[in-house]
Amino acid sequence: MTLHDPIIRRCPNNPVLTCHDVPYPVATVHNAGVVRHGGRYIMLFRSHLRNGRSIIGRADSEDGFSFKVDRQPFLVPSTDGVFAEYEAFGIEDLRICPVEDSYLLTYSAYSRHGVRIALARTRDFAKVKRIALITQADLRNVVIFPQIFDGRYVRLDRPHSEISPWSIWISYSPDLVHWGDSCVIIKPAAYHWDEMKIGPGAPPFRTSKGWLHIYHGVFKTMSGTVYRLGAALHALDDPATVIGVSDQWILQPEDPWEINGYVPNVVFTCGAVPENDGTVKIYWGGADTVMCAGTALVDDLVALCLTDSRPPL
């Protein structure tokens, strides 16, 4: 990578998915979790219905760039029990977290009570079982590490707080339902590209140097906010230890569909898929309207965290 090369190389066919690709009526396609399963790439994307509330759709791909959408939504707000009450206003921004022999799905559940994180599980993306509501309001952007540490699951999350402005926290659970021992591990940096707020993006994945985590950061300007992506590296044996946080962003809104849309000037990731050739496919919503994709070298992202790092706190 030279000084002027982009860190993330955008797919030339961006956007890779839009509302026009969906065989049922939606206004947007964005903020998708993506995983490779059974030799295919599975994308679980958020869409606004035409009443303004959100559901989750599914699209499949052979190559990770050309996706075909299922004829029916993948996940819609529950109509049963406690989930019905807390998902009444829609479900959003799903992450796919591979853990042991299944996939844990974390998503934002909206209702008159605010936003909470719901947790579900699937093994085959055909059947989904809701497990629990795992946070109180107002908390979002939960990603779960793909490894159990000393008998406990570990997650990154982002409470809504102006006291410790929109920072990344870590929490632990013995059973995926009860979470605690929480502490803040990365905070926004003053007068920095992510100074307003940060939050977990794609679920972390393992590299030889640490767990690589692609997160989002927000900067407030005179004409509104700008959402960009950054990278952080967590220790392999203790993800609460942050080895480094890249001082520079790795992606910012540049293409027309990232600058203009439902929410202008946004690139927002919920999914990244590491490949055997040392690259990673990164997926992001553009302006909360379309889905985009790109690739990066894992070593380049790790190097930014190690050699061009800012303090995490």
N, C-alpha and C positions, 0 to 999 in steps of 0.2 A: 504494500500500500504506500503510495507516494503522498506528499503533502496535500495534493489537490484531489486525490481520488475519494469518491464517496465511501463512507464506511459501510453503508447499506446500499446495495445496488438494486434499484427498483425494477420490478418486472416490466418488460416493455409493453405488456398487454394490460397494464393497470388501467382502470380498476378491474380486478379479477371477478367481482360479483357486484351486481346492482339490483335494485328492486325490479327491474325489467326481466331479470332471470328467474324470478320467483313465480310459480304457477298459482299463487293465491294473492289476494290484494294486500299489499304492504306499501309503505311510503319510503322506507329506508332499508339498507342492509349494512350492518356495521358491528364492530367490537366483538369479534368471533374468537372463541377458543378453537384450536386446531391440534390434531394429534394424528400420528400414523398408526393405523390399526388394520391387521389382516391384509397388509400389502397395499392399502389405500390410505389416502388422506381424508379425514373426516373433519368437517368444519361445522361448528354449532354457532350460528350467527344470531345476533339480535336484530329484530325488525320492529319499527313502529307500525302499528295498525293505523287505520285512517281515523280512529278515535283518539290517537295520541299515546295509547298504552302499548307496551312492548311484549313480544313473545320471542321464542327461540325456534329457529329453523335449522334444518340440516342440509348440507351439500357434500357430495363426495367427489374425489378426484383421483386419477391415476398418477399424475405428475406433480401435484401440489399447486398447480396454477390454473388449470382448466376444471371448473367445478360445475356439477349438475345438481340442482336442488330437488329434494324430495317433494312429492305432490302435496304432502300434508305437513303442518308444523311438527317439530320434534317435541317441544315442551311448551305448554300453555299454563296460565295460572290455575292452581288447584281449585277444585270446588268442594273439597272434603276437609273437615276438621280445622285444626289450627293453621294449616298451610293456606287454606282458603281465605282466612281472615287476613293473613299477613302478605298474601300475594295478590290481593284484590285489585291493586292499581297497576300490576304488570310485573314481569320478570326480565332482568337485564344483565348484560355483560358477563356471560358465563365463561368460566375457566375450566379446562379439562386437565385434571391432575392425576397422572398415572401413579398408583400406589399399590404395591404387591400385585395381585392378580386381577385388579379391576381399575376402573377410572372413577375418581371422585369429582363430582361436578359442583362447583361453588358458583352461586349467582345471587344478584341483588334482588330482594323481594320488597316491592313497594306497596304501601297501604296507607290508610289514614293515620296510622301510627308512626309513619316514617319509613326508613329503609333499614332492612336487616339482611344478613347473609343466610341463605338456605343451602343445605348440603344434600346432595343426592348421589346415588351410586349406579353405575352400569358396568356390565362386562362385555356387552355385545352391541351397544347402541341401538338395540331393539326394545329392550325392557329397561325401565328406569324406576328405581325405588328411592323415594324421598326418605332421608334419615332424620334430620333435625334442623331447626333454626338455631344456628350456632353463635349468633351475636345478638346483642341488644341494638336498639337504634341509638345513634346514627353511625353505622360502620359499614364499610364496603371494601371492594378490591381484595378479596381473600384468595391467596394461592397457597397450596399445600405442597411441601417438599416430597419428592418421590421416594423417600427413605424414612424408616423409623429409627429414631435416635434414642437409645437407652430405654426402649419400650414405649416411647411416646411419639405421636404424630406432631409435626411442627408446621406452623403456618406463618405467613406474613399477612398483615392486614393494615388498614388505614382508618383509624377513628376520625370522626369529624370534630375537630377542636381548634379553636383559634388561640387557646392558651399555649399549646405546643403545636404550632400550625401544621395541620395536615401532614403528619409524619408517618414513616413506616415503622410498625411495631412487629414484634415476634411473640407468638403464644404457643402453648403446648397442651396436648391432650392425651389421656390414656385410652380413650374410646371413641374419639371423633365427635362426641356430644358435649362433654364438659371440657372447657378450655380455661387456662389460667397461666400463672407465672409470666405474665405479660410485661414486656419492657420495650421502650423505644430504642431503635438501633440506627436509623438514618433520618436526619432532619433536613429541611430545605436550607440552602445556603443564601445568606444575605446578598442582595444585588447580583444574583446568579440566574442562569436560565431556568432554574427550578425553584426560585425563591418563594413563590406564593404557596405552592403545595406539591407534594409528591405522593405516589401511591404505587403499590405492586402492580405489575403489568402481566407478563407471561409467567407461568409456573417456572421456577428455577430448574435448570438442568445441569448435570454433572460434567465438569471438565477436569483435566489433570491438575489444574491449579486451584479449583474451588467450584462452588455452585455459582453458575452465572445467572444473574437475574436481570431481565430487561424491564425497567420501570418507566412510569411517565412522570413528567414534571411540568409545572405550569408557571408562566411568567405573565404578570399583569402589565399591559401597555395602556397608553392613552385611548386606544380604540378597542380595548377588550383584552381577552386573554389569548395566549398562544400555548398549545399543548405540544410538547416534544417528547422524545424518548431518550433515555440514558441507560447506563449499564453499571451494575454493582457486582462484586465478587464476595461470596461468603465462604468461610472455612469449611472444608469437607467434613471435619469431625464435630464442628460446633457452628451451626449456621447463624447463631447470634453474634459471632465474631465476623465483623465486616473487614475483609482484607483491603478493599479499595473501592472507591466510587469514582467513575470517570468524571473528570472536571468538565469535559465538553459533552454536548449532546451527540447522539448518534443518528438522529433523524429529526427533521423539522418539516412543517408544511411547506411544500414548494409547488406541487402540481395543482392545476386548477381545481380538481375535485377534493383536494385537501384544504385549500384556501377558502373555497366557497361551498356552502351547503347548509344543512340544518343547523350546525354549530360551526361557524367559520374558524379557520386556522387551528385545526385539530388533526394530529396523528395519535392514535390511542390503541395500544396493543393488549390483547388478551391471550395471544398464542404464539409460540415459537417451537419449531421442530428441528432438533439437531440431526445432522445426517452423518453417515459413516465416512464421508470424504472430507470432513473437517469444516464443512459449512453449516449454517443454520438458516432455515427458512423462517422469516419473520412476517407476521400478518398484522395489519393495523386497519382500523376504521379511519376513513378520510372524511373529515368534517361531519361526523356522525351521520353519513349518508351512503357511503359505498365501502366495499372491502378492497384493500390493496395488499400486495405481497412484495417481498424482496428477499435478497440473500446477503449474507455476510460471512466472513471468515471468523470462526470461533476464536482463533488465536489473536486476531486484530482486536476483538472486543475485550478479551482477557488482558491484552497488553495495555489497552487504554486504562483499565482499572488498576494495573500494577505500576505503570510508568507516568501516568498523567492523572493522578488521583487527587481528590479533595477530601478533607476530613468528613467522616460520616455524620458527626454530631457537632 
